[in-house]
Amino acid sequence: MSKIKNEIDDENFVRAPTKTLPVTGVPIAGIRKYAELPCRGQTERDILTFINSCLSAEKIYGCVIRAWWGEGKTDAYENFIKPYLEEKKILSYDVIATTVARILEKRQKEKLSDPVVWIAFLASLFDAVWEERKLKEEADTFKRTEEEVKSDLEFIKRVITQITKKSRKVFFFVDELEQLERLPIREDILLGIRGLFDQKQEILRGNIHLILACTPDAFNRILGSSSQMGGLLERLTLIDLPRPSKDEAVRFVYGLINYAYEGNLTANHPFVNSGPAYAIVYAGHRSPRSMIKALQQLIEFAKRQAYDEGKEGYMKRIDGWDVINAFKNYNLPIFGTQALALDGEILDKITRVLTIRGDERKTNLLIKLTYLLIGEPIPHSLIELSQRLGVSESKIKECVGIANNKTEEAKILNGLLILHLTESSKNIEEIEEDLKNYFVSFVLSNGSSSLQIGTFLPSRDRVLMSIWPDLDLSSSQRIMRKILSYSTEKDYYLISPELIEHIYPNPEFLELDFIKDKNLRLELWKKAYELISEKSALSFCEESLLEVLKNRNITVEKNEGPI
């Protein structure tokens, strides 16, 4: 089926945002005023603890900020570390690790680098600051004089003397350390960092400190393969950036919208509800950079729709059908690789299954309903679906039944395609502890920027088993008897979480295709690499993965799934 067409009137358009979100991983200045991730609170406290210990230290300290691609390592420096240091009138400089590596390697080949590795490394670090900032006056200090071209030590002494006149401490942020992994010069750089930490010279007495940024997997591989990391590791403070929860990620997306409008949002929110925000979270897998790129893709799509309607400077309010059209087969960067924002092949398969030969009208209604629920993966009331699709409530119920029957016959899912839920009479905090797991909560909006939590429960045992497939029928029936007392009997419909896992796909890792739950596959892959950090070599990767699988009671054998 081609693009879903909708009737568009003036109420469906809003003023376009004043700012464009960067899609290349560049940190967004000033974003914290509008969009924050509460899960990073402890991490930021750890960073402050490290910085404050450096400010009173008489030794050179270093830390490593570990996070996956797009998780916010550079942003942590630009929007948290650097502003904090500026408030204290402390200088900081950021460089890319490969710039340091290239300069050091070049000077070694030209026989210009100091034979003492830590001196050669520190001089190359200073050279990198000059190379990356040479157009800025602040970098003039790091430009070598003619005499210093042949003397790393004299260059270092002069630079440190000058910068410590301006700032009692100086921090260097070395980004993308993972890019060193396959470079031969890597060992010299690590040895240089290690040697630098050992220095007791008066000119270096706690004056400079290093903050390194690296992905966890690359850090663990370097840890296992480098002869220098053993001694270096005990000198480094390790700080991890946690991924946001689903709720935090949704609120972050709303914060990004607020940022794009510079806090001056339109009366009608650009999202018709929180469904598109959830689609962005699923497509971007809660990675800040990926969610930013997904949101910008949606905004550009909505602006094109407005332009095609002769409304330049406006954008169409984004709904689930827009999500489908904008995300289908669109590639997003995920953890250093690429993944489809929305898998068009699976969407087309669902479309074929829902097609009713000889009944185009019912087919279009089935597909439009399913696409809406996929593009807005939150619970929708029966009344809302009836109004938005322009059909009776009984027709919506009929379509849900047909969709579930047809997907069950085609065996493309283990459970139902569309889940019938009811609204809970109590919020999640008020529900008995042993029953909470069987409710689902969502961050909801009524088309404004105001957000609140909505709690729902399955309407029957089959729905419960579609959400929690490990439950057998007997257990499901027993649980339903307990939780139905919370039901308001207000009907809601939600697309299957099982389908969400497939249609908003994770990237493929380590040939783990025997694990059919793609979200679980990703988490296991990441957990295995966390375990590797406890080992001494990369060869423990397979052992670590098998250990994780065993703990999750997963048998390693080929098992073809339904999709």
Secondary structure, 3 states (H helix, E strand, C coil): CCCCCCCCCHHHEEECCCCCCCCCCCCCCCHHHCCCCHHHHHHHHHHHHHHHHHHCCCCCCEEEEECCCCCCHHHHHHHHHHHHHHHCCCEEEEEEHHHHHHHHHHHHHCCCCCCCHHHHHHHHHHHHHHHHHCCCHHHHHHCCCCHHHHCHHHHHHHHHHHHHHHCCCEEEEEECHHHHCCCCCHHHHHHHHHHHHHCCCHHHCCCEEEEEEECHHHHHHHHHHCCCHHHHHCCEEEEECCCCCHHHHHHHHHHHHHHHCCCCCCCCCCECCCHHHHHHHHHHCCCHHHHHHHHHHHHHHHHHHHHHCCCCCEEECECHHHHHHHHECCEEEECCEEEECECHHHHHHHHHHHCCCCCHHHHHHHHHHHHHHHHCCCCEEHHHHHHHHCCCHHHHHHHHHHHHHHHHHHCCCCCCCEEEEEEECCCHHHCCHHHHHHCEEEEECCCCCCCEEEEEEECCHHHHHHHCCCCCHHHHHHHHHHHHHHEEEEEEEEECHHHHHHHCCCCCCCCCCCCCCHHHHHHHHHHHHHHHCCCCCHHHHHHHHHHHHHHCCCCCCCCCCCC
